[in-house]
Amino acid sequence: QLQASGGGTVQAGGSLRLSCVVSGSAPDKYGIAWFRQAGEKEREWVGCISSGDGETKYASSVKGRFTISRDDAKNSVFLQMNALNPKDTATYYCAADSCLAAALFYDSWGKGTLVTVSS
């Protein structure tokens, strides 16, 4: 099971760090991705960290601003978000077990956490 947390409201230019706790196993056994969904729009892949070596990949819309990391001792994956802008407003989800950029490849999803960026 996955559980995302850390959402909130932040002003444009600010930062937030989201956490995803992976229950029952160290997250290095799974590819963990972050997705986001704004209203009724399609769920968008944000980035991922692969199992094992922890290679990270990012969508072009967040590359250079967002960083995904992992702490196996805490069974957690993090999404550090910097230089936030109103277009980043969405509900953010973590998902397993892949590092591919489409929701259909993931069979385990955490409950989302809402991020609101005010201008």
Backbone bond lengths (Angstrom), bond angles and torsions (degrees), N, CA, C in turn:
res aa  C-N    CA-C-N  psi(-1)  N-CA   C-N-CA  omega(-1)  CA-C   N-CA-C  phi
1 Q - - - 1.459 - - 1.517 110.42 -
2 L 1.309 114.58 149.03 1.448 121.39 -179.88 1.518 109.37 -121.04
3 Q 1.313 116.35 144.92 1.454 120.75 177.75 1.514 109.01 -140.04
4 A 1.328 116.00 116.06 1.459 121.36 178.13 1.521 110.05 -94.42
5 S 1.317 115.63 147.25 1.464 121.22 177.11 1.515 108.95 -154.64
6 G 1.342 114.95 171.84 1.452 120.30 174.78 1.512 115.02 107.39
7 G 1.320 117.04 -1.85 1.449 119.58 178.84 1.512 112.36 -67.99
8 G 1.310 115.60 168.07 1.454 121.46 179.14 1.504 109.92 171.23
9 T 1.328 115.07 -165.58 1.462 121.82 179.44 1.517 108.99 -109.18
10 V 1.315 115.36 133.29 1.459 120.82 -179.23 1.521 108.74 -141.64
11 Q 1.303 116.71 151.86 1.465 120.58 177.58 1.528 110.13 -78.40
12 A 1.315 115.09 154.91 1.453 120.53 177.05 1.531 110.00 -54.43
13 G 1.311 115.89 137.17 1.459 121.65 -176.65 1.518 113.65 92.67
14 G 1.317 116.64 -11.25 1.458 120.94 -177.52 1.518 113.08 -84.90
15 S 1.333 114.64 -173.44 1.463 121.72 -175.93 1.517 110.42 -133.34
16 L 1.328 114.27 153.49 1.463 122.41 172.22 1.523 107.81 -145.21
17 R 1.322 115.97 152.43 1.450 120.00 172.87 1.521 109.22 -122.79
18 L 1.303 115.77 121.74 1.460 121.53 176.91 1.531 109.63 -96.49
19 S 1.315 114.31 148.13 1.463 120.59 178.36 1.520 110.07 -120.38
20 C 1.305 115.99 147.73 1.460 122.51 175.17 1.518 107.11 -132.20
21 V 1.323 116.04 112.22 1.458 120.90 178.44 1.517 108.97 -90.83
22 V 1.319 115.19 129.35 1.460 121.84 178.74 1.517 107.41 -101.24
23 S 1.310 117.12 115.22 1.462 120.59 -176.41 1.519 111.36 -80.82
24 G 1.318 115.13 135.78 1.455 119.98 167.77 1.498 116.49 89.25
25 S 1.328 118.70 -10.28 1.453 118.51 -177.68 1.518 109.61 -161.77
26 A 1.311 115.60 154.65 1.459 119.32 176.70 1.520 109.54 -67.43
27 P 1.323 117.84 137.73 1.461 120.42 -174.98 1.514 114.10 -67.12
28 D 1.337 118.44 -13.34 1.466 118.14 -179.75 1.526 112.09 -69.99
29 K 1.334 116.99 -8.49 1.460 120.18 176.99 1.531 112.28 -82.90
30 Y 1.324 116.19 -8.55 1.456 120.48 -173.93 1.521 111.06 -128.73
31 G 1.316 115.23 150.05 1.449 119.26 163.43 1.519 106.62 -80.87
32 I 1.315 116.83 125.94 1.462 121.64 -178.21 1.519 108.36 -118.13
33 A 1.300 115.56 130.39 1.460 120.82 -179.74 1.517 110.78 -120.15
34 W 1.322 114.57 158.27 1.457 122.19 170.56 1.522 107.85 -112.49
35 F 1.313 115.15 135.27 1.457 123.60 173.83 1.518 107.84 -123.59
36 R 1.313 115.83 164.23 1.455 120.07 172.60 1.522 109.54 -143.23
37 Q 1.315 113.78 153.41 1.460 119.63 -179.57 1.516 108.97 -140.39
38 A 1.309 115.72 121.80 1.457 122.12 179.73 1.515 109.09 -102.26
39 G 1.296 116.65 110.69 1.460 121.51 179.09 1.514 111.86 56.83
40 E 1.339 115.48 -125.96 1.465 121.46 -178.77 1.521 113.13 -93.12
41 K 1.314 116.46 6.74 1.454 119.21 -179.83 1.524 110.60 -70.31
42 E 1.315 115.84 164.31 1.462 121.73 177.81 1.526 110.08 -65.74
43 R 1.326 115.91 145.18 1.455 120.07 177.73 1.528 109.64 -65.88
44 E 1.318 114.97 130.28 1.462 121.96 -173.00 1.520 110.61 -109.30
45 W 1.303 116.78 130.12 1.465 122.29 174.41 1.518 108.88 -71.04
46 V 1.327 116.97 130.13 1.460 123.01 -178.86 1.525 110.70 -99.97
47 G 1.316 115.93 -43.30 1.452 120.35 -178.65 1.509 110.17 170.69
48 C 1.332 115.99 178.15 1.454 119.31 -176.84 1.522 110.64 -155.41
49 I 1.328 113.92 163.97 1.455 121.72 171.47 1.520 106.68 -127.06
50 S 1.321 116.19 127.43 1.452 119.52 -174.08 1.517 111.27 -78.85
51 S 1.321 115.68 159.94 1.455 120.16 174.94 1.525 109.62 -67.27
52 G 1.312 115.55 159.87 1.461 119.62 177.81 1.515 112.88 72.43
53 D 1.336 116.26 -100.89 1.464 119.48 -170.96 1.520 114.04 -72.87
54 G 1.311 118.16 -11.29 1.452 120.63 174.95 1.524 114.86 71.82
55 E 1.318 116.61 28.38 1.469 118.95 175.50 1.516 109.11 -62.49
56 T 1.325 116.33 139.20 1.460 120.55 -179.71 1.531 110.85 -111.74
57 K 1.318 114.93 149.75 1.460 122.62 176.51 1.521 107.54 -137.52
58 Y 1.327 115.87 150.57 1.459 120.42 -175.53 1.520 111.32 -137.95
59 A 1.325 114.67 149.74 1.453 119.82 169.98 1.521 108.80 -69.18
60 S 1.314 116.13 151.33 1.462 119.81 -177.13 1.526 111.62 -62.88
61 S 1.331 117.22 -27.82 1.461 121.08 -177.69 1.524 113.10 -69.44
62 V 1.333 117.44 -17.93 1.468 119.90 -177.10 1.524 112.68 -122.38
63 K 1.320 117.37 -8.09 1.460 120.74 -175.87 1.522 110.09 -59.65
64 G 1.326 115.15 132.52 1.456 120.77 -178.13 1.521 113.75 91.37
65 R 1.333 116.33 -15.33 1.472 120.67 178.69 1.526 112.08 -113.02
66 F 1.316 116.49 -33.74 1.462 121.52 -177.16 1.529 109.42 -108.55
67 T 1.333 115.24 145.82 1.458 121.07 177.77 1.523 109.71 -135.31
68 I 1.325 115.81 131.20 1.461 121.57 176.89 1.522 108.52 -104.46
69 S 1.326 115.13 133.61 1.459 120.07 178.49 1.520 109.04 -139.70
70 R 1.317 114.50 173.97 1.461 119.14 -174.29 1.522 109.35 -141.71
71 D 1.318 116.60 141.27 1.462 122.58 173.79 1.521 106.75 -127.32
72 D 1.320 115.81 98.78 1.460 119.75 -175.24 1.529 112.08 -64.77
73 A 1.318 117.00 -32.17 1.467 120.13 -179.89 1.524 111.34 -64.77
74 K 1.332 115.69 -27.46 1.469 120.51 179.66 1.529 112.01 -102.14
75 N 1.340 116.73 6.95 1.469 121.20 -178.03 1.526 111.45 51.46
76 S 1.316 116.06 39.65 1.462 119.62 -171.72 1.518 112.78 -132.70
77 V 1.316 113.76 148.50 1.458 123.20 170.68 1.519 106.69 -120.83
78 F 1.330 116.08 141.04 1.461 120.99 -175.00 1.528 110.92 -120.15
79 L 1.323 114.64 150.57 1.459 121.43 172.35 1.529 106.55 -124.14
80 Q 1.317 115.97 104.22 1.461 121.48 176.16 1.517 107.81 -87.79
81 M 1.320 116.44 122.22 1.457 121.94 -176.86 1.515 109.55 -117.48
82 N 1.318 116.90 118.10 1.454 123.38 179.32 1.522 110.73 -116.78
83 A 1.299 115.73 163.96 1.465 121.61 178.13 1.522 111.11 50.03
84 L 1.317 115.80 47.37 1.461 120.47 -177.33 1.520 111.31 -67.96
85 N 1.318 115.24 146.61 1.460 121.11 175.77 1.526 108.42 -133.30
86 P 1.327 117.97 164.80 1.469 120.65 -175.15 1.527 113.89 -55.96
87 K 1.319 117.89 -26.34 1.469 119.91 178.08 1.522 112.61 -68.22
88 D 1.329 117.04 -14.59 1.469 120.76 177.12 1.526 112.37 -83.32
89 T 1.329 117.24 -5.35 1.457 121.01 178.96 1.527 110.02 -62.59
90 A 1.328 116.09 123.34 1.461 121.25 -176.55 1.521 108.95 -177.72
91 T 1.323 114.90 169.31 1.453 120.40 166.72 1.523 107.38 -90.32
92 Y 1.320 115.49 127.59 1.456 121.64 -176.32 1.531 109.58 -103.10
93 Y 1.331 114.55 137.28 1.453 122.01 -178.88 1.531 110.06 -126.24
94 C 1.328 115.94 145.98 1.457 119.14 167.03 1.534 108.24 -104.90
95 A 1.317 115.69 151.70 1.463 120.60 -174.72 1.527 110.11 -149.19
96 A 1.330 114.99 153.62 1.468 122.15 178.34 1.520 108.54 -132.57
97 D 1.205 124.20 152.67 1.465 129.73 20.00 1.514 105.96 -140.01
98 S 1.311 116.64 86.63 1.454 121.09 -177.87 1.518 107.23 -163.78
99 C 1.342 114.58 174.94 1.456 119.27 169.20 1.530 108.07 -136.18
100 L 1.335 114.72 35.82 1.464 120.75 178.54 1.523 109.38 -102.34
101 A 1.323 114.51 154.34 1.468 120.37 -168.82 1.519 114.00 -91.29
102 A 1.332 117.21 42.24 1.464 120.01 176.70 1.516 109.25 -149.74
103 A 1.327 115.38 138.28 1.458 120.95 -174.00 1.525 113.43 -61.39
104 L 1.331 117.18 -27.13 1.462 119.64 -175.13 1.521 112.65 -66.11
105 F 1.324 118.15 -16.32 1.457 121.01 -178.62 1.525 112.47 -85.81
106 Y 1.323 117.68 -0.75 1.453 121.43 -175.02 1.523 110.28 -113.44
107 D 1.322 115.49 133.94 1.457 119.05 -177.66 1.528 113.23 -116.02
108 S 1.312 116.99 2.05 1.449 119.95 178.58 1.516 108.40 -136.21
109 W 1.320 116.01 124.73 1.463 122.02 -175.45 1.517 110.11 -127.99
110 G 1.328 114.90 142.00 1.448 119.80 172.43 1.521 110.23 -89.74
111 K 1.306 115.47 163.15 1.457 120.52 172.68 1.518 107.91 -67.99
112 G 1.312 117.71 138.77 1.445 121.36 -174.12 1.512 113.89 -74.01
113 T 1.323 114.23 164.60 1.457 121.83 174.76 1.521 107.89 -129.58
114 L 1.342 116.40 132.77 1.456 121.55 -171.94 1.522 111.51 -85.77
115 V 1.319 115.02 130.50 1.461 122.24 173.87 1.525 107.94 -116.20
116 T 1.326 116.32 125.35 1.454 121.58 178.15 1.518 108.58 -121.90
117 V 1.329 116.07 125.51 1.457 121.55 -179.97 1.527 107.86 -113.13
118 S 1.309 115.90 117.80 1.458 120.50 -178.30 1.519 110.04 -94.87
119 S 1.336 115.33 147.35 1.477 119.81 -178.76 1.509 111.42 -89.59
